[in-house]
């Protein structure tokens, strides 16, 4: 999917076909999305003037502004892009949106261990693995967790809607891939469900799921043959080769590299024993793949081990390595959630009803996709023109800063130029720019672009530029002085976050 760098054109492309009952509401949606896309990490009072803010809040309060309505054009664009690729991975994952501190918000449900309040958001993010490219959201779901009724029996629990249904709906929603396209549903242990495997195959997808249940599987496709526990069987497979993988840092754990062993074998997955008429249900053909660290360093508490189930034939070492690489990209779903929460400040938005919050976050999620696409552009298209990921003004300012006059600027040169604005020296041994220098550089760039517009805009256009400057100056005097109590009787104000790292339009983590 091509990246549209100019915010207004991007917003028109993503939201211009949304039907809200009145063309003026659609125009308001496009204008609001364009402004938010320029400063996704800021509170709304720092983005909009009073009239625009009131119009945006009014839009979110409309009953027509639901998540499916607002995101449907984006889903269609994503699925069209998926149909143009030979291979697409659909990363499924659920994140919890925590609004415990927002006591005035109505309609939340329990999250975590049940003491916090908020919502569940399930994303189905489509990516191309090589070169890595984010196509967009193929689907998104919003759910309020309901506590289990007291005295509920197992049979009653199975009849009511369950959180596991999120995986099934996310798998089915993108539909059947066009001929010649391979769509692979990738998910962690939460999706280790027989029903998820069946759902994927019914819509023509393949699946790559991390196994967590020591379920009974068959070693031949014949039903009623001897069954063996899956995890136990996988750990008996002999190594077919090795590979070196990078393990990122997490939770205070330092990053490291690990040498892992690889093995795979075919299995057949029958319906679980608790399903009625079990042997009348389809038996799913799959390959169990084990990736494990046979000799971990002494200081490592938990050696790496993945046991995966994949519906694609996986027999050779090259195929095992490819599946391992696909699954290792699942962490991109977590990066997307980080962008939503930190870069787009989804958990800091302040509405008083779940419906209005849903509308707001539906828009912000699409903005988060744009941020993620820009962030991945350095890997997917480093030699492309810088105008693919930045506006003409941003490119002009960076070119001027670098003293580049004739050569056409590439994406790589632009990002490195932004890093230099933030103090990156670019010496031989410095490696790639760090996130701190990129963040500082992008902040400097936005101020320089504003000055560039003040200098180059005709006199008749300077009123709008000056108004933007006034808004930014007002925001700078107090990021936490936001108050919109008079904006709407159903709206509370989001507080800006001072002194914390963010994700900019370059998608830079700090």
Secondary structure, DSSP 8 states (H G I E B T S, - for coil): -----SHHHHHHHHHTT---SSHHHHHHHHHHHHHHHHSTTS-HHHHS-HHHHHHHHHHHH-TT--HHHHHHHHHHHHHHHHTT-SEEEEEEEEEEEE-TT-TT-BS-EEETTTTEEEEEEEEEEEEETTTTEEEEEEEEEEE------TT--HHHHHHS--TTHHHHHHHHHT----TT-EEEEEE-GGG--HHHHHHHHHTT-EEEEE--S--EEESSSSTTS-EEEHHHHHTTS---EEEEEEE--BTTB--EEEEEEEEEEEEEE---TTSTTGGGS--EEEEEEEEE-SS--TT-SS--EEEEEESS---SHHHHHHHHHHHHTTHHHHHHHHIIIIIS-GGG--BSBHHHHHHHHHHHHHHHHHHHHHHHHHHH-TTSBGGGTS-HHHHHHHHHHHT--SS--BHHHHHHHHHHHTT----GGG-S--HHHHHHHHHHHHHHHHHHHHHHS-GGGHHHHHHHHHHHHHHHH-TT----TTT-TTB-------S-----TT----
